[in-house]
């Protein structure tokens, strides 16, 4: 699925956004080239925003590396990271507002953290200890955060997409016109029936939802060409009457800009948008996977180096004088220390109390639950 790059060169972003739906679905919106050079003026970009975006991406990279090491050491049971996809995660997160809701898939914990979920809360969930908001009932990488409207993910692929549309419809019914929902999925998720049901419902009801597909080109071992016969995943939205966007998912500025436009459209009553963020999963699907058995890792190496989203943004920051040479390494070391401290704290916390097994089942426990609780004690 190869499509032309449609950038804003020479005419500003409107060169892309003024096109028709099919052009946007076949093109690729880009503001920041692989060499770190801007292809158009970005008047809304300043040092504070640029640094915040870069810090968010670097936090994901450092944390994922440390957590994968913990899994290899046998200290946690499972991990699925977002290496190489940090721009898609952070760029979309930065476009959200505090009252919006996020319904994630596997690789969006960075969205929750960007919106306020603490590292301690995230790591507690991975350990499944007494500080885990879900009380140890989920496998690792299933965080949630009520304060930031970040809903726990489901391991059943695509079941979260109808939930995202449902949350958006709830907002619409309640008259929350200034809010929207963000629903995430992977490329493999668009092959599930839940995706088609949800996007059809979103199109018919004009739900205030931004449906975001992180197309990392691999659904575990299934490549993109095995997912769809369509030229791009974004084209799928056309049949449901949902406007599509196709964005360079390794360009954090393009992701932020495009997602901001989609969110503004949803909040103003304009209805849903489907976004394909083209990126690449440079790591394994999870700690249980070995990608060398099914893909050409020389291709992976290109995405890991020349196309790396952090490298691209770091170059821009340094060229603008917003990041001093070597400062990135200092930031990474600071984040690493923060992550290690959180791990130390959470590793010392014991498991949830047995009594918590019977909580959150019914508002008032039934006689059967009371009996089971007594037997457990």
Steps between C-alpha positions, in 0.01 A plus 500: 500500500715784372347844462651835402612744767267799498666769707430865555807611304456840341133548585466434872297220657194585293664329202410178678185595690328676211516182294206263471454201729657249263806718449550525875456124536762429233743776593722537804498819704845605613651811659838370615726313262715206602805730515328724756424785258155661488326478163275799578463778752349385830390823671350326802827327594705651782774378729267399783282279281795352313677409824182354649447279196860382503497434876184293458655289226827456688314391813329223306828385343689490830216337695435234237868407493515469877176299526608258230821445697293423809304240305820333381619494862181321604377786717184558295309253287425683177563826317399657170680821413463780246858542380500683166138609546551773759407784263162345425432456871614840626387706202144375536507528880604865479191575290266383777342719768453405867127427462548274198497123542764255379420139413839344421643186344830333601758773433339818633605507865699810402171676421385439856832618643500812282151579637603453864520131586805456721788263436432346841143417402610354167775289655276389787262357241783309335595344833133447590566611857280656765548845344370383163171683424361178351603301809713249314215375281657584165809368327786754471470797259133555582519828696210731570464842654163637604632851561615540140206314341735225381304175468665159546576322173363162396722218381220390268603685183263777386237458771601844625396673175122466558566616856667816370205577275262424787684740731479765229128440458458534876666841481268600219188388686611686813561815299876510561563677172849608596634149551596203287626144533822356361483134399825321412571182306775331301496410133396144587205641691344629178453141384267421789123530480493735798681763293242495223206504740650792692603720209163444332321607818729801534430608144123461529470676836772760440654407833766739636781245477849491351582144398879458482669205332869464580599316185831351608482262202501181708216330687736272691629302198237606245627775266286786369447330166337215690255735672327666207486520123437875525784727391499666844320429825365856501297420189282266706333799664351625173242223475359601838477870430779585745764754390848343493848633563827323428794641691870431537482333841870561568453876463376621839415845365284366217326261738430779747372737232279245325359358824429851629298571186308174533430563870385857434263367234356246743460751783319747276240244388665413169506129572767228493835474326703189424878543514766263369836581659764326291783380722696182564534260791878482525492275806327167551123489530552428869745329733354169376591560135806451278457712183818368339308183417254669264633834369802656331682678779703707254176690434451536873847650530408780257197592710707469816765745382423731209125510564518509881248756635720606792800559277285710267363720779834528679659634183230766470543604863875532466473696175269752671721527807224348716718207602871525569741238362513213746197623693290214367728251676462695823122497464504125438713445811258707710202303369686172556561594863134592543389167353741300715380679813138419413593136438673482838195642675251273327707185527492535879119507513331169565211342310142621533323370812293186448188686605526711185398193298142566602495875442360677194273209408166621633408828667386297800663158541269200461474229763709277274783754480487548877527124546796477262671791676462326838642178359794687349578669831 
